[in-house]
Amino acid sequence: FDRIEVGGSHDHRFTNPYDIVFHIGCFAQALGCTISGDRVAADTWFPGFQWQHATCAECRAHLGWYFDRADEYFYGLILDRIQND
């Protein structure tokens, strides 16, 4: 995983519309993740970015989100769900 800063920090805490809190880290790449679903602009935590789900390519567990806009993108991964092997 390639750690990056987005909005001035690598890690962020956000609450989704269902009041679930996520502690995520931002990464330039996330080998082993699969992106799925339609691109969604609503309820994005990063203004101007759309998001899709990022899941484990092997077990399909939800690991976070893939955010993109124009030619910029990153992964916002739930920190307690990722492993560095």
N, C-alpha and C positions, 0 to 999 in steps of 0.2 A: 504494500500500500504506500502511495506517495502522498504524504501529508502536505497540505497547503493551507493558506489563510484565505478566508472569504469574509468580507465585511470586517476585517481587522482581527480575526481570530480563527484558530483551527477548530476549536470546539465551541459548541452552542447548545443552549437548552431552549426547546420550543414546546409549545402546547398545541395539539391539533384541535379541530372543532369539537371533538368528543372528550376534551379535557384530559387526554393522555399526554404525559410529558415525555419527551424524547431528548436524550443527551447524545448529540451527534458530533462526529468529526468530519472535516472536509478533506477530500482526497482527489488528486488529479487522475489517478487510475485505481481500479479495483479489480485485479485479476481474480477470476472465479465468480464474478457477479454477472448476472444476466439482467438485462433491462426489459421490462414488459409493461403492457398497457398503453393506453393513449396518453399523449402529452396533455397535461392539465395546467392551466394558468391559475385557476381558483385556489385559494388557501395556500399559496406559496409562501415560504418563509424568507425567500430571497427575492426582493422586488425585481421585476423584469425577467425572471427565470420561470420556465415551465418545468414540471417534474413528471417523472415516471417511477414506478417501483423498481428497486434493485433487489434481486433475490440471489440466493446461493445457486450456482449452476448445477450443483450435485443434488442437494436435498430440497431445493426450492423454498427454504426458509426466508422470510422477509428480513433483509439486512439494512434497508434504508431506501434512499431515493437517488435518482440520477437527475440533476438539474442542468438545463441548458437554455441558452439564448444566442441567437445569431451564430457566431463561431466560437463561443465560450461555453465550457461545460465543466462539471465536477460531480463527484459523488458525495452525498451526505449520508454517512453510515452510522448506524446506532452502535455506539462504542462498546457496549457490553455484549454485543452479538457477533463481533468480528474476532477472527483469530489470525495471527501472523505465523504461518508455518514455514 
